[in-house]
Amino acid sequence: GARIFARTIHALHTRCPQTTIEVLIPDFKGDREALKTVMDAGPDILNHNVETVPRLYPDMRPQASYRRSLELLERAGAMSPAPTKSGIMLGAGETAEEVAQTLRDLAAVHCDILTIGQYLSPSGRHVQVERFIPPEEFDHWRICALELGFRHVESGPLVRSSYHAERQVNEFQVKAIRTATRSAIAECIPPADALHQIDTTPFQKE
């Protein structure tokens, strides 16, 4: 699987050198060499979605691992200066504190770009939508994520992984890949003792 990603990236670089390439990859079951194969090919943005909060993984992502996804994003950032990106869907039964903790976890592994959207159940066999998130709550999470150090956040009912991707390309100037070191980026992330200061009170379940 990783080689297919790499060959596709190489082909696009060769035939369409002005094309910006964002790849949305699986976790490769934690295989570091598979991830390195993709990163060495030179994607402009590396996207891997955590999708939901860890408590809901057994029902929503039974073959995946929340911790493994975080490790992948952190390793990708260490392997390349390309921005890393992840996403989460809301409305499947997660609590406000669980969302806040997921944002903290992603910030702690230096994830640069975040998308937050509304969960929609693919079929009757999947986890059903518990509630539809109001726009003001999406706005709240966008502000929280920016305060945690994410450099670009898209948050709203219609947001998906590729939502407004052109804005991210322009903001990051990905063809002129950033020269800041990972340590410099880390300095923008609030210290661990500050990462708990997300106000989840407005969205606590009664």
Number of C-alpha atoms within 10 A of each C-alpha: 10 18 13 11 20 22 14 16 22 18 13 16 17 11 9 10 12 10 12 17 19 20 18 16 15 17 22 16 14 16 12 14 11 17 24 16 16 24 25 13 17 18 23 25 25 25 24 21 21 26 21 24 23 18 13 16 16 11 10 16 14 9 9 17 17 20 12 16 22 24 17 23 27 18 17 24 21 14 13 19 19 24 25 24 27 23 23 22 23 25 18 20 16 16 17 20 17 15 20 20 17 19 25 24 15 26 26 19 20 27 26 24 25 25 24 27 22 22 25 18 14 10 8 7 7 11 16 15 15 14 13 13 15 11 11 10 16 19 15 16 23 21 15 20 26 18 17 23 24 22 19 18 21 25 25 23 18 11 18 19 19 13 16 12 13 11 12 19 17 10 11 20 13 18 15 9 14 12 9 9 10 13 9 10 14 15 11 15 20 16 12 10 7 11 19 14 13 21 14 16 9 9 12 10 7 3
